[in-house]
Amino acid sequence: MSSGSTVADKTFVLPGASVRMTDCTYCGSPVEDHDPLYVSESPDGEPTGQFCNYGCLSAHIDDEGLTTGTACEWSSSQ
């Protein structure tokens, strides 16, 4: 684990077969009709979100600005 990182900082993608939920967190479509994936804040935890596919997950991340301020340290001298 990298320094400064904790399990609470991560989101885990859970196997689709292990969970059953109905509506996509992003678009509201039934996830079971697509290629569903589920996310959780812990590897063995309950899902905190469900998505039709990686496209809906990616759009959700972009629309919610979930990557803003989460970049690794960067310097123009590197």
ChimeraX attribute file (.defattr): number of C-alpha atoms within 10 A of each C-alpha:
attribute: neighborCount
match mode: 1-to-1
recipient: residues
	/A:1	6
	/A:2	5
	/A:3	5
	/A:4	6
	/A:5	9
	/A:6	9
	/A:7	11
	/A:8	8
	/A:9	10
	/A:10	11
	/A:11	14
	/A:12	16
	/A:13	15
	/A:14	20
	/A:15	11
	/A:16	17
	/A:17	9
	/A:18	8
	/A:19	14
	/A:20	13
	/A:21	15
	/A:22	16
	/A:23	17
	/A:24	22
	/A:25	18
	/A:26	18
	/A:27	14
	/A:28	13
	/A:29	14
	/A:30	16
	/A:31	22
	/A:32	16
	/A:33	10
	/A:34	12
	/A:35	11
	/A:36	24
	/A:37	24
	/A:38	26
	/A:39	20
	/A:40	17
	/A:41	17
	/A:42	17
	/A:43	14
	/A:44	9
	/A:45	11
	/A:46	13
	/A:47	20
	/A:48	13
	/A:49	17
	/A:50	27
	/A:51	29
	/A:52	24
	/A:53	15
	/A:54	12
	/A:55	11
	/A:56	19
	/A:57	22
	/A:58	12
	/A:59	13
	/A:60	16
	/A:61	14
	/A:62	12
	/A:63	10
	/A:64	9
	/A:65	10
	/A:66	10
	/A:67	9
	/A:68	9
	/A:69	7
	/A:70	8
	/A:71	7
	/A:72	6
	/A:73	5
	/A:74	7
	/A:75	6
	/A:76	4
	/A:77	4
	/A:78	4
